[in-house]
Amino acid sequence: MFKQQAPAPVPADGLAAALAPFGQSRMLPREAYVDQAVFDWEQRNIFSGWTCVGHAGDLAAVGTQRATGNGPNGILLVRGEDRVRAFANTCRHRGHELLACNATTRGRSIVCPYHAWSYKLDGSLRNAPGFGEINGFDAGEFGLAELRLVDWHGWLFVDASGEDVEFSHHVAGLEDVVGPYRPEDLRIVARHSYELATNWKVIAENYQECYHCASIHPELSRISPPTSGENIDLAGSWMGGWMAIVDGAETMSLTGKSGGAPIRGLSERELRSVMYLVGFPNLLVSLHPDYVMTHLMTPLAADRTHVECSWAFPKDVVAQEDFDPSYAVDFWDLTNRQDWAACESVQRGLSSPHAKPGPLAPDEDGVYAFVTRVAKAYAGRADHAQAPR
């Protein structure tokens, strides 16, 4: 994490309870999920650090422009002649958004729709109508504010604050986990968008445990036993763990069969399991033997989150005329919707003034890892991801 202005507006005793040793701790204070002031703090102090903003494949053509986020974290992604850049989504004239949030366009210039100030793809000012005859006007002073951006295995990460740790520390310990799947070489062929009436942390906490799987995921439980696998210890800001696939099944699908082919080069263990990772704070990555699925979360309000789910497969598999990704998409759309119903119910329950933080079950150590990560951020405390090892 990076330098913070002040601790989050949550009860100190609630944070202490969340940070107690596993087996004695409690969930985050209720305010963390329902209070708009906490949400605003998160936008300034968590989502202004390294955050996933999309996939490089969506900006493959020179001149492609895409806006993501809003307010203090509004970002404009632009594919230039040489690489993708990230800019603050604000015109240097009067601050108008250069592109509406979630909109995409393509052109040789970045043009503000308000007064037609235009910028080159590298962010430098190209033209400011009416200013050409003003003595002393220096176009070099009015380039767009460029932000730190890293393309890591095809996912784009931006540090809007400019103060977070070096990206290598953010993803410390992950190269051996993610690298074998070569997600940058896969092709996204399906996307589903969901808008959920729940806090973003409820979604991440649900993703971090399978304690609920036997209750609401019968299809998943038949293919991957809820008690299989274990969590892994990572040095950076990510967390997660793996679950096994039953004998006779090939992947996560309704039948357990794959409609594609294994990703080349995976180990026997990787071919018999699924790795579930939380790219803190907003990227959920599910590494399967034959495809990679991601959930990209965009918090909209304390009780509202947009989630884009995407599925990527090996390019040679996608190129086959009879390839149909529905075996994976249909399975996870069903599972997603089971999860979404549970998450939205949790949010409604937490809106009750009588809701109090509960304990964590022995199978919820993954939730504990996420909760303590958030609680340390709320308290302004250093954690293992802050200092290089």
C-alpha positions in Angstrom: 0.0 0.0 0.0 1.0 3.6 -0.3 0.8 6.7 2.0 -2.6 7.3 3.4 -4.2 10.5 4.7 -6.1 9.2 7.6 -7.6 5.8 8.9 -10.9 4.7 7.5 -14.1 5.9 9.3 -14.8 2.5 11.0 -14.9 1.7 14.7 -11.4 1.0 16.1 -12.7 -1.9 18.2 -14.2 -3.5 15.1 -10.8 -3.3 13.3 -9.1 -4.9 16.3 -11.6 -7.7 16.3 -11.0 -8.3 12.6 -7.3 -8.4 13.1 -7.3 -10.8 16.0 -5.7 -14.2 15.3 -7.6 -16.6 13.1 -10.1 -18.6 15.1 -10.7 -15.6 17.4 -11.4 -12.9 14.9 -14.6 -11.4 13.5 -15.6 -10.1 10.1 -15.1 -6.4 9.3 -17.4 -3.9 11.0 -20.8 -3.4 9.5 -19.9 0.1 8.4 -17.4 -1.3 6.0 -20.2 -2.6 3.8 -23.0 -0.1 4.1 -21.4 3.4 4.9 -20.9 5.7 1.9 -18.1 7.5 3.8 -16.2 4.2 4.0 -16.7 3.6 0.3 -15.4 7.1 -0.5 -12.3 6.4 1.7 -11.7 3.2 -0.2 -11.8 5.0 -3.5 -9.2 7.5 -2.2 -7.0 5.1 -0.4 -7.4 1.5 -1.9 -8.6 2.0 -5.4 -6.1 4.7 -6.2 -3.3 2.2 -5.9 -2.5 -0.7 -8.2 -5.9 -1.6 -9.7 -6.8 -3.7 -12.7 -8.4 -1.6 -15.4 -8.9 -4.0 -18.2 -7.2 -6.2 -20.8 -4.6 -5.2 -23.3 -6.3 -7.1 -26.0 -9.2 -4.7 -25.8 -6.8 -1.9 -27.0 -5.0 -3.7 -29.7 -5.5 -1.2 -32.5 -3.6 2.1 -32.5 -5.8 5.0 -31.5 -8.2 2.9 -29.4 -9.4 4.8 -26.3 -11.3 3.5 -23.4 -12.5 5.2 -20.2 -12.8 3.4 -16.9 -13.6 4.4 -13.4 -14.9 7.8 -12.4 -14.4 10.7 -10.1 -10.9 10.6 -8.5 -10.0 7.4 -10.2 -11.3 8.2 -13.7 -8.8 6.8 -16.2 -8.4 7.1 -20.0 -6.6 4.2 -21.6 -5.1 4.9 -25.0 -3.2 2.7 -27.4 -0.4 4.8 -29.0 2.0 3.9 -31.7 4.3 2.2 -29.3 2.3 1.1 -26.2 -0.8 1.6 -24.1 -0.8 4.6 -21.8 -3.1 5.7 -19.0 -4.1 9.3 -18.4 -6.3 11.0 -15.8 -9.7 11.3 -17.6 -9.8 15.1 -17.3 -9.2 17.8 -19.9 -6.4 20.3 -19.1 -8.8 23.2 -20.1 -11.8 23.0 -17.8 -11.7 19.4 -16.5 -14.4 17.9 -18.7 -14.1 14.1 -19.0 -12.3 13.2 -22.3 -14.5 10.2 -22.7 -17.6 9.0 -20.8 -16.9 6.2 -18.3 -17.0 2.7 -19.9 -17.1 4.3 -23.4 -14.7 3.3 -26.2 -13.7 5.2 -29.3 -10.9 5.2 -31.8 -9.1 8.1 -33.5 -5.7 9.7 -34.2 -6.3 12.3 -31.5 -7.9 12.4 -28.1 -10.6 15.1 -28.3 -12.4 16.7 -25.5 -16.1 17.0 -26.4 -16.6 20.2 -24.5 -14.4 22.8 -26.2 -12.6 20.5 -28.7 -9.1 20.7 -27.1 -7.2 17.8 -28.7 -4.2 15.7 -27.7 -1.8 13.4 -29.4 -1.9 9.7 -28.5 1.1 10.3 -26.2 -0.9 12.9 -24.2 0.8 16.0 -25.4 -1.5 18.9 -26.4 -2.1 19.1 -30.2 -4.6 22.0 -30.5 -6.4 24.4 -28.2 -8.9 26.3 -30.3 -8.6 30.1 -29.9 -5.3 29.9 -28.0 -2.9 30.0 -31.0 -2.8 33.8 -31.0 -2.4 34.3 -27.2 1.1 35.4 -26.3 2.8 33.3 -23.8 0.5 30.3 -24.2 2.8 27.2 -23.9 1.2 24.1 -25.2 3.9 22.0 -23.5 2.4 22.9 -20.1 -0.9 21.4 -20.9 -0.4 17.8 -21.7 -2.6 15.1 -20.1 -1.6 13.8 -16.7 0.0 10.4 -17.4 -0.4 7.6 -14.8 1.8 4.6 -14.0 0.6 1.6 -16.0 1.8 -2.0 -16.3 0.8 -4.6 -18.8 1.2 -7.9 -16.8 0.3 -11.1 -18.6 -2.2 -9.1 -20.7 -4.0 -7.4 -17.7 -3.5 -3.7 -17.4 -2.9 -2.2 -14.0 -2.8 1.5 -13.1 -1.5 3.2 -10.0 -3.5 6.5 -10.1 -1.8 7.8 -6.9 1.7 7.3 -8.2 2.6 6.3 -4.6 2.0 2.6 -4.4 4.8 0.0 -4.2 6.7 -1.0 -7.3 4.5 -3.3 -9.3 7.0 -6.2 -8.8 6.2 -6.1 -5.1 2.5 -6.0 -5.7 2.6 -9.3 -7.6 5.5 -10.8 -5.6 5.4 -14.6 -5.7 2.9 -14.9 -8.6 5.1 -15.5 -11.6 5.4 -19.2 -10.9 1.7 -19.4 -10.3 0.3 -17.5 -13.2 3.1 -17.7 -15.8 2.5 -21.4 -16.8 -1.0 -20.5 -18.1 0.4 -17.7 -20.4 -2.8 -15.7 -20.1 -1.3 -13.1 -22.4 -1.4 -15.6 -25.3 -5.0 -16.6 -24.7 -8.0 -15.1 -26.5 -11.1 -13.7 -24.7 -14.1 -15.1 -26.6 -16.9 -14.5 -24.2 -17.9 -11.8 -21.6 -20.9 -11.4 -19.3 -21.6 -8.1 -17.4 -23.5 -8.1 -14.1 -24.5 -5.2 -11.9 -24.9 -6.4 -8.3 -26.7 -4.8 -5.4 -23.8 -5.6 -3.0 -20.5 -4.2 -1.7 -17.4 -5.2 -3.6 -15.9 -6.8 -0.5 -18.8 -9.2 -0.1 -18.1 -10.6 -3.6 -14.4 -11.0 -2.9 -15.1 -12.7 0.5 -17.5 -15.1 -1.2 -14.8 -15.9 -3.8 -12.3 -16.7 -1.1 -14.2 -19.7 0.5 -16.1 -22.8 -0.5 -17.7 -23.2 2.9 -20.9 -22.2 1.1 -20.4 -24.5 -1.9 -22.3 -27.6 -0.6 -25.3 -25.3 0.2 -25.7 -23.3 -3.0 -23.4 -24.9 -5.7 -24.4 -28.5 -6.3 -23.1 -28.5 -9.8 -19.7 -27.2 -8.7 -19.5 -29.5 -5.8 -19.9 -32.6 -8.1 -16.8 -31.6 -10.1 -14.7 -30.1 -7.4 -15.1 -31.2 -3.7 -15.6 -28.2 -1.5 -13.1 -29.5 1.1 -10.3 -30.1 -1.5 -7.2 -28.0 -2.0 -5.7 -25.4 0.2 -4.7 -21.7 0.2 -1.3 -20.5 -0.7 1.0 -17.9 0.9 2.1 -15.1 -1.4 4.5 -12.3 -0.6 2.7 -9.5 -2.5 -0.8 -8.1 -2.4 -2.5 -11.1 -4.0 -4.0 -14.1 -2.2 -5.8 -17.3 -3.1 -5.7 -21.0 -3.3 -6.5 -24.1 -5.3 -9.2 -26.8 -5.4 -9.0 -30.2 -7.0 -11.0 -31.6 -9.8 -12.5 -35.1 -9.3 -11.1 -38.1 -11.1 -12.8 -38.6 -14.4 -13.4 -34.9 -14.9 -11.3 -32.6 -17.1 -12.4 -29.1 -16.1 -15.1 -27.1 -14.5 -18.2 -27.6 -16.6 -21.7 -29.1 -16.1 -20.5 -32.5 -17.2 -16.9 -32.2 -16.1 -15.8 -32.6 -19.8 -13.9 -30.0 -21.7 -15.0 -28.6 -25.0 -11.5 -27.3 -25.7 -8.0 -28.6 -25.0 -5.6 -28.3 -22.1 -3.3 -25.2 -22.0 0.1 -26.5 -23.2 2.9 -26.9 -20.7 0.9 -27.2 -17.5 2.0 -29.6 -14.8 0.0 -32.6 -13.8 -1.1 -30.8 -10.6 -2.2 -27.8 -12.7 -4.2 -30.1 -15.0 -6.0 -31.6 -12.0 -6.9 -28.4 -10.2 -8.2 -24.8 -10.5 -6.3 -21.9 -8.9 -8.4 -19.1 -7.6 -6.6 -15.8 -7.0 -7.7 -12.4 -5.7 -5.7 -9.6 -7.4 -6.3 -7.1 -4.6 -8.4 -5.1 -4.8 -10.6 -5.8 -7.8 -9.4 -8.7 -10.0 -10.5 -12.3 -9.5 -8.5 -14.8 -11.6 -9.6 -18.5 -12.0 -6.9 -20.6 -13.7 -8.4 -23.7 -15.2 -6.6 -26.5 -17.1 -8.1 -25.3 -20.4 -9.2 -21.7 -19.9 -8.7 -18.7 -17.7 -11.7 -16.8 -16.3 -11.6 -13.4 -14.7 -14.0 -11.3 -12.7 -13.2 -7.5 -12.9 -15.0 -5.6 -10.2 -15.8 -1.9 -10.4 -17.3 -0.6 -7.2 -20.1 1.9 -8.0 -21.4 2.7 -4.5 -21.3 1.1 -1.0 -24.1 -1.3 -2.1 -23.5 -1.6 -5.8 -20.7 -3.2 -7.9 -20.3 -3.9 -11.6 -18.6 -7.2 -12.5 -17.4 -8.2 -15.9 -16.7 -11.9 -16.3 -14.5 -13.0 -19.2 -13.4 -16.3 -20.5 -10.1 -16.8 -22.5 -9.0 -19.9 -24.3 -5.9 -21.0 -26.3 -5.8 -19.3 -29.7 -5.4 -22.6 -31.6 -8.5 -23.9 -29.9 -10.5 -20.8 -30.6 -9.5 -21.0 -34.3 -11.3 -24.4 -34.7 -14.5 -24.0 -36.6 -16.5 -26.2 -34.2 -15.2 -24.6 -31.0 -18.0 -23.7 -28.6 -17.0 -22.0 -25.3 -20.5 -22.5 -23.8 -19.3 -25.5 -21.8 -17.3 -23.1 -19.6 -19.5 -20.0 -19.9 -22.7 -21.7 -19.1 -21.3 -23.5 -16.0 -19.8 -20.3 -14.6 -22.8 -18.1 -15.5 -25.0 -20.5 -13.5 -22.5 -20.5 -10.6 -22.1 -16.8 -10.8 -25.8 -16.2 -10.4 -25.9 -18.6 -7.4 -23.2 -16.5 -5.9 -24.7 -13.2 -6.8 -28.0 -14.1 -5.1 -26.1 -15.0 -1.9 -24.0 -11.8 -2.0 -27.0 -9.6 -2.5 -28.8 -11.3 0.4 -25.7 -10.7 2.6 -25.8 -7.0 1.6 -29.5 -6.8 2.6 -28.8 -8.5 5.9 -25.9 -6.2 6.6 -28.2 -3.2 6.1 -30.0 -4.2 9.3 -28.9 -2.0 12.2 -28.9 -5.3 14.2 -26.2 -6.9 12.0 -22.9 -7.6 13.9 -19.6 -9.0 12.7 -19.6 -12.8 13.0 -16.8 -15.3 13.5 -15.0 -17.2 10.8 -15.3 -21.0 10.3 -12.2 -23.1 10.1 -12.7 -23.4 6.3 -12.8 -19.6 6.0 -9.0 -18.9 6.3 -9.1 -17.4 2.8 -11.7 -14.9 4.0 -9.5 -14.1 6.9 -6.6 -13.3 4.6 -8.8 -10.9 2.7 -10.5 -9.3 5.7 -7.2 -8.7 7.4 -5.8 -7.2 4.2 -8.6 -4.7 4.2 -8.5 -4.1 7.9 -4.8 -3.2 7.8 -5.5 -0.8 5.0 -8.3 0.8 7.0 -6.0 1.2 10.0 -3.1 2.6 7.9 -0.9 -0.3 9.1 2.0 -1.7 7.1 1.6 -5.2 5.9 3.9 -7.7 4.1 3.2 -6.2 0.7 4.5 -2.8 1.6 8.2 -3.4 2.0 10.4 -5.3 -0.5 11.9 -8.6 0.7 
